[in-house]
Amino acid sequence: MKSLFLTGAFSVLLLTSCNKDEKLQTTTSLEQQKLDYQARQIDLEKQKLAIEKEKINFEKQKDSLNKVAEEKAKKTQVKERVVYRNSPRSSSASYAGTSSGSSSSGTSSSTGTTATQKKGWSSAAKGTVIGTVGGAAAGAIISKKNPGLGAVIGGIAGGATGYTIGRAEDRKSGRVQK
């Protein structure tokens, strides 16, 4: 009876010791899985931060392009005013105004200047904005590993192409002189 009892106790002890090792391995694998999961979460957070940085850089670049486009538009408006005042059209308008009377000469020359002055965005500015947005979207879609970088490169290339095409349209329409 003692030997049966000792054999039974020994077998129970042996089985429980084996189960403890499996439990230990299971807990270590669970802990390893938790650590792997946390490492992946950290990598995802890093990628999100990188995307946010790229978005901020893209917005800054977009704002600077808009400022440059506005400055160019202002400069072209100032140049147009100077060109139109010295052109034969405005001088003939002021000549016609002086022949009819001195009070109407100011109004006719100012209406001649504002009638020929072009308002709004130039084709170059429109092309730049459209090309930048389209190129950024295409670059983000094409570049699968780093869509932020693809968006920046695509935006620059698209903006340059759009500006070139828009500038040619401005030359054809006479808004910009060669």
C-alpha atoms as one frame of an Amber mdcrd trajectory, in Angstrom:
protein
   0.000   0.000   0.000   2.844   2.295   0.823   4.478   1.615  -2.503   1.197
   2.283  -4.301   0.761   5.503  -2.398   4.346   6.552  -3.064   4.000   5.711
  -6.760   0.787   7.701  -7.009   2.285  10.688  -5.176   5.394  10.531  -7.333
   3.363  10.463 -10.538   1.198  13.399  -9.359   4.333  15.320  -8.443   5.871
  14.536 -11.803   2.760  15.633 -13.706   2.384  18.873 -11.774   6.023  19.760
 -12.305   5.601  19.251 -16.055   2.496  21.415 -16.088   4.306  24.186 -14.265
   6.907  24.336 -17.034   4.152  24.533 -19.647   2.422  27.247 -17.641   5.704
  29.089 -17.353   6.257  28.810 -21.098   2.688  29.913 -21.752   3.062  32.971
 -19.523   6.378  33.861 -21.105   4.880  33.524 -24.566   1.917  35.669 -23.493
   4.320  38.252 -22.109   6.324  38.088 -25.335   3.141  38.554 -27.349   2.230
  41.558 -25.208   5.675  43.054 -25.763   5.436  42.430 -29.512   1.992  44.025
 -29.584   3.275  47.063 -27.684   6.253  47.333 -30.041   3.895  47.308 -33.033
   1.735  49.954 -31.388   4.795  52.134 -30.850   5.787  51.692 -34.500   2.277
  52.691 -35.575   2.408  55.776 -33.369   5.779  56.707 -34.883   4.305  56.364
 -38.363   1.314  58.507 -37.378   3.661  61.190 -36.067   5.690  61.077 -39.274
   2.494  61.480 -41.314   1.415  64.434 -39.183   4.829  66.051 -39.673   4.521
  65.586 -43.424   1.028  67.092 -43.356   2.310  70.116 -41.465   5.218  70.517
 -43.892   2.825  70.158 -46.828   0.492  72.813 -45.394   3.436  75.163 -44.844
   4.587  74.604 -48.412   1.058  75.086 -49.708   0.727  78.339 -47.740   4.059
  79.597 -49.046   3.019  78.733 -52.615  -0.236  80.623 -52.107   1.675  83.625
 -50.740   4.045  83.569 -53.710   1.099  83.308 -56.085  -0.611  86.253 -54.368
   2.563  88.327 -54.508   2.977  87.535 -58.206  -0.640  88.433 -58.831  -0.164
  91.750 -57.028   2.989  92.473 -59.015   1.287  91.671 -62.295  -1.638  93.896
 -61.349   0.753  96.750 -60.596   2.612  96.142 -63.878  -0.673  96.006 -65.782
  -1.731  99.351 -64.352   1.521 100.901 -65.449   1.363  99.295 -68.887  -2.229
 100.297 -69.485  -1.686 103.895 -68.466   1.120 104.225 -70.987  -0.602 102.219
 -73.704  -2.320 103.929 -76.649  -5.756 102.766 -75.478  -5.743 104.650 -72.209
  -4.174 107.732 -73.781  -6.874 107.751 -76.474  -9.490 107.356 -73.749  -8.102
 110.318 -71.884  -7.843 112.223 -75.160 -11.510 111.553 -75.884 -12.335 112.607
 -72.362 -10.459 115.895 -72.649 -12.218 116.796 -75.864 -15.637 116.411 -74.256
 -14.793 118.204 -71.017 -12.411 118.305 -68.110 -14.836 116.863 -65.558 -15.371
 113.659 -67.549 -11.661 113.065 -68.308 -10.981 111.610 -64.847 -13.876 109.215
 -65.081 -13.180 108.063 -68.618  -9.475 107.417 -67.981 -10.227 105.522 -64.788
 -12.940 103.445 -66.451 -10.573 102.744 -69.344  -7.957 101.496 -66.904 -10.329
  99.365 -64.835 -12.082  97.949 -67.882  -8.823  96.619 -69.336  -7.348  95.583
 -65.978  -7.712  91.855 -65.421  -8.831  90.607 -62.053  -8.688  87.201 -60.456
  -6.172  84.433 -60.554  -3.777  84.081 -63.421  -3.611  80.832 -65.324  -0.140
  80.256 -63.886  -1.465  80.506 -60.318  -4.396  78.227 -61.096  -2.111  75.722
 -62.810   0.299  75.779 -59.886  -2.401  75.082 -57.316  -4.140  72.415 -59.385
  -0.831  70.754 -60.276   0.359  70.807 -56.661  -2.811  69.248 -55.286  -3.062
  66.686 -58.087   0.610  65.769 -57.900   0.467  65.425 -54.114  -2.534  63.131
 -54.339  -0.932  61.038 -57.073   2.382  60.862 -55.218   0.687  59.727 -52.014
  -1.217  57.039 -53.878   1.781  55.810 -55.896   4.272  55.727 -53.012   3.098
  52.881 -50.826   6.025  52.716 -48.423   6.143  56.435 -47.602   3.058  58.302
 -48.835   4.083  61.562 -47.154   7.314  61.783 -49.093   5.525  60.765 -52.275
   2.990  63.545 -51.702   5.718  66.163 -51.260   7.640  65.068 -54.351   4.472
  64.742 -56.414   3.283  68.147 -55.231   6.507  69.827 -56.258   6.584  68.148
 -59.653   2.879  68.797 -60.273   3.171  72.424 -59.173   6.089  73.074 -61.506
   4.287  71.448 -64.419   1.059  73.309 -63.694   2.899  76.618 -63.437   4.628
  76.038 -66.783   1.370  75.229 -68.540  -0.461  78.129 -66.886   2.323  80.557
 -67.731   2.053  79.549 -71.407  -1.708  80.221 -71.248  -1.046  83.647 -69.718
   1.331  84.460 -72.555  -1.239  83.398 -75.145  -3.959  85.507 -73.544  -1.671
  88.527 -73.241  -1.814  88.714 -69.466   1.949  88.247 -69.222   4.424  89.657
 -71.674   7.462  87.667 -72.694
